Amino acid sequence: MATQTFELQVNGRSVSVRADGDTPVIYVLRNDLGLKGTRFGCGEEACGACTVLADGEGVLSCRLSVGNAARRQITTIEGLCGPDGAPGRVAAALLARRAGQCGFCLSGVAMRIEAGLRAGLESRAQFIEALAGNLCRCGAHGRILAAIDDLLGEGSE
């Protein structure tokens, strides 16, 4: 496929990028737009580190093509921050529970949690199922679940 110009909606802003339509959107986010919060993990849909929101749904940006992304509202972890750059509600909960050891998976985990909240997930079990494709090699799963409990109003001190 030949290089084309695509109009993307990323974090509430319109941006114009030149790429092949089949280019994974993660490359455009990181290399062209400088949004480094989205991590490249495996590139094979197996780790979830590259999760972003597309129209509010958690998707893997290593598999979402620029051509398909042009028709959707894309939100990265940077798009969940407050206007002053402060962490959004999910990131704040993860930070409060010290859920990020190395932090590599955390933006993808945060995006999947945000997608779950937007979809109306209401229980820890539902979030565990939703996070099945997001790997944390550091073993911070307990802290991630504690942050989810806090977001659901079920956390303990």
C-alpha positions in Angstrom: 0.0 0.0 0.0 1.3 3.5 -0.9 2.0 6.2 1.6 -1.1 8.4 2.2 -2.2 11.2 4.4 -4.5 10.2 7.2 -6.5 12.5 9.5 -6.6 10.9 13.0 -8.4 12.0 16.2 -5.9 11.4 19.0 -6.6 12.5 22.6 -9.3 14.8 21.3 -7.1 16.5 18.7 -7.1 16.2 15.0 -3.7 15.3 13.6 -2.5 14.6 10.1 0.0 11.8 9.4 1.6 10.3 6.4 1.9 6.5 6.5 1.0 3.3 4.7 -2.6 2.4 5.6 -1.4 -0.9 7.0 1.1 0.6 9.4 0.3 -0.3 13.0 -1.0 2.8 14.8 1.5 2.3 17.6 4.3 3.4 15.3 2.5 6.6 14.4 1.6 7.3 18.1 5.2 6.8 19.3 7.3 7.9 16.3 5.3 10.6 14.6 3.2 12.0 17.4 5.7 11.5 20.3 3.2 9.8 22.5 5.6 7.4 24.3 3.2 6.3 27.0 1.9 3.5 24.7 4.4 0.7 25.0 5.5 -1.8 22.3 5.7 -5.2 23.9 5.5 -8.2 21.7 3.8 -7.0 18.5 1.8 -10.2 18.4 -1.3 -9.5 20.4 0.0 -11.5 23.4 1.0 -8.9 26.1 -1.4 -6.0 26.0 1.3 -3.4 26.7 0.2 -1.4 23.6 -3.5 -1.1 24.6 -5.2 2.2 23.7 -8.8 3.1 23.5 -10.5 3.3 20.1 -14.0 4.7 20.4 -13.8 3.9 24.2 -12.9 0.2 23.6 -9.6 -1.2 24.6 -7.7 -2.3 21.5 -4.1 -3.4 20.7 -2.4 -0.6 18.8 0.2 -3.1 17.4 -2.7 -4.6 15.4 -4.8 -1.6 14.7 -3.9 -0.1 11.3 -3.6 3.6 10.6 -6.2 3.1 7.9 -8.7 1.7 10.4 -7.7 4.1 13.2 -8.6 7.1 10.9 -12.3 6.3 11.4 -12.1 6.1 15.3 -11.4 8.3 18.3 -8.1 7.2 19.7 -7.1 7.8 23.3 -3.7 7.0 24.7 -2.6 7.1 28.4 -1.6 10.7 27.8 -5.2 11.5 26.9 -6.4 10.3 30.3 -4.3 12.9 32.1 -5.8 16.1 33.5 -5.2 19.4 31.7 -2.2 20.1 34.0 -0.7 16.7 33.2 -1.8 15.2 36.5 -2.6 11.4 36.3 -6.2 10.5 35.5 -8.4 8.5 37.9 -7.1 5.1 36.8 -3.4 6.1 36.8 -3.8 7.8 40.2 -5.4 4.6 41.7 -2.5 2.5 40.3 0.1 4.9 41.6 -1.6 5.1 45.0 -1.3 1.2 45.2 2.2 1.2 43.9 1.1 -1.1 41.1 3.9 -0.3 38.8 7.2 -1.9 39.6 8.9 -1.7 36.2 5.9 0.2 34.8 6.2 -1.3 31.3 2.8 -2.9 31.2 1.1 -0.2 33.3 -0.2 2.1 30.5 -1.8 -0.9 28.7 -3.3 -2.1 32.0 -4.6 1.4 32.8 -6.2 1.7 29.4 -7.9 -1.7 29.7 -9.2 -0.7 33.2 -10.5 2.7 31.8 -12.2 0.8 29.0 -13.8 -1.5 31.6 -15.0 1.5 33.6 -16.5 3.1 30.5 -18.2 -0.2 29.6 -19.8 -0.4 33.1 -17.9 -3.3 34.5 -18.9 -3.6 38.2 -16.9 -6.4 39.8 -13.4 -7.5 40.4 -14.1 -10.7 38.5 -15.2 -8.8 35.4 -12.0 -6.8 35.5 -9.9 -9.9 36.0 -11.5 -11.3 32.8 -11.0 -8.0 30.9 -7.3 -7.9 31.9 -6.6 -11.5 30.8 -4.7 -10.3 27.8 -2.5 -7.8 29.7 0.6 -9.4 31.1 2.6 -8.0 34.1 6.0 -9.7 34.3 6.8 -8.1 37.7 3.9 -9.8 39.4 2.1 -6.7 40.5 -1.3 -8.2 39.9 -2.4 -8.0 43.5 -1.7 -4.3 43.6 -3.4 -3.8 40.2 -6.5 -5.5 41.6 -6.3 -3.4 44.8 -6.4 -0.3 42.6 -9.4 -1.7 40.8 -11.1 -2.3 44.1 -10.4 1.3 45.1 -11.9 2.5 41.8 -15.0 0.4 42.4 -15.3 1.7 46.0 -14.4 -1.6 47.5 -10.8 -1.0 48.5 -9.4 -1.1 52.0 -6.6 0.9 53.6 
